[in-house]
Amino acid sequence: MNSSQIINNLPNHLKSFIVDQEYERYSPQDHSVWRAVMKQNTTYLKKVAYSSYLRGLKKSGITINRIPNLNEMNKSLEKIGWAAVTVDGFIPPSAFMEFQKHRVLVIAADIRSADQIEYTPAPDIIHEAAGHAPIIADREYADYLRNFGEIGSKAFSSKSDYSIYEAIRHLSILKADPTTSADDIKTAENILTKVMDSAGMPSEMSLIRNLHWWTVEYGLVGNINNPKIYGAGLLSSIGESKSALKYDVKKILYSIDAKDYSFDITAPQPQLFVTPNFKYLNTVLEEFANQMAIRTGGLSGIMKAIESGSTATLEYSSGLQVSGTFTDIIIHMGSPIYINTTGPTALNYNNKVINGEGPESHKDGFGSPIGKIKGTLTPTRFLSDSDLNDIGIAINEKCKFSFESGIEVEGILIRIIREDGKLLLLSFDNCVVSHKGKTLFEPAWGRYDMAIGETISSAFSGPADADGFGLRFDPPKEKTHKIIYDEKTSSLNNLYEKVEKIRDKKLGKSELKDIWVEIKTSYEKEWLLPTEIFELANDSTLKKEVKSYLLEMKQSQPESSLIIDSVVN
């Protein structure tokens, strides 16, 4: 399958996050930032990155000299069964993971500014393309990433999780914009602190996000005393890739306990986790998944669905899946015996909407018992037509029966739906459903579709069939800030473009002296372009003068120190 097919096969609700890369929007300075980071990182990472990283750069279509064009990058990624799309900054964690499930890398279209060259608080194309993409060339790691997406996209979020996501996104947008005032950043930090402090118990999503952070973003692999880097946050950060392996950054053997370690997305990390190998990542992931509602179901799973306040799916032991916003439950002797949704609801089997049972058929909600019908030893899901007749349930006949929980049903049976030898659904006309004198359904509400299943075997976030349900995600309202260049910055970019042409041998190196004079005259704080002049210059006098300038600049521009050291030393 080529990359276009992989992307075209994405569910519609994910496609709403995809934006055009607008490759022509990258300035010559942007390409210089990319080049500086990649040169610095690849030189250093040869020694400290996991062995497949440098090979993976080539396999994923990434070059050192220019920001990757996604169209070209996808031609390489499709050879390893993946694709990439560009998005606008942070997207919701569940969406991010669902892209991974479909073997699609999410790449932020923007690139960090020169004054944030060592570390950026917002996702950018360096982090996503140069960090994530090369490691997926390793098959074991790629399988882990896809498995993580499969499981993580089903994790329940709490109502506060989205507020935290929006606060983090807002703060990262402000921090990535060099024109943002300190007061605005402080206000955004206070908002984030406030929503995090009021979050309550961590949700499945917040816990699995911790696992994602300490592996996919900031993971180390190998011997705990001499680990290698594989996390994208480290691979794409000059500063953190250097500090990560220092003694003062605590190293912890990776285990499921990492789920309890929170993180600050806008600051360097105080500890890192080391996995012995990529296969072990899947072992821990499975251990966590076995604790999730998608594997355990039951009352706890139903409560997570209700508490999420969003579309979720409950799967009966028959395999019938009910997708909607769950709002109510009846509990009898500690067990759930009846569930309700409010608003559009779909009935599914094997993650596909059953014909005629989509949200348009259940637009006002759905309610159904959970449990075993009285009068038979056979599990209800395995009852044949003959078995049903024996307990007074026959097609086109008025039926009256009870569940062991005490729920009573009376109506005319008009339809039986089975799949794979299991009873999924009984439909009734003129139906009354009640429990202890309380009416749960009455004839005026129309046809009553009754789900079959003795227990809820699985519960997970989102609809079973996203497209069949008509799921839509609205892209974030707040967009990343596009830098508007003033006349002086535009003129500086013209100088970057000239140097780029010199590198590409479209202009002679004699032009470097004039460019250098203009930098000294008009751009006294500029340090990145002089590093390129230093690398290209053949004139020893010019080289010496630029080096002296850069060493002075390193003192006044701390963010430049690693790049300058790597160039002049």
Secondary structure by P-SEA (a helix, b strand, c coil): ccaaaaaaaccccccccccccccccccaaaaaaaaaaaaaaaaaaccccccaaaaaaaaacccccccccaaaaaaaaaaaccccccccccccaaaaaaaaaacbbbbcccccccccccccccccccccccccccccccaaaaaaaaaaaaaaaacccccaaaaaaaaaaaaaaaaacccccaaaaaaaaaaaaaaaaacccccaaaaaaaaaaacccccccccccbbbbccccccccaaaaaacccccccccccccccccccccccccccbbbbbccaaaaaaaaaaaaaacccccccaaaaaaaaaaccbbbbbccccccccccccbbbbccccccbbbbccbbbbbccccccccccccccccbbbbbcccccccccccccccaaaaaaacccccccccccccccccccccccccccccccccccccccccccccccccccccccbbbbbbccccccccccccccccccccccccccccccccccaaaaaaaaaaaaaaaaaaccccccaaaaaaaaaacccccccaaaaaaaaacccaaaaaaaaaaaaaaaaacccaaaaaaaccc
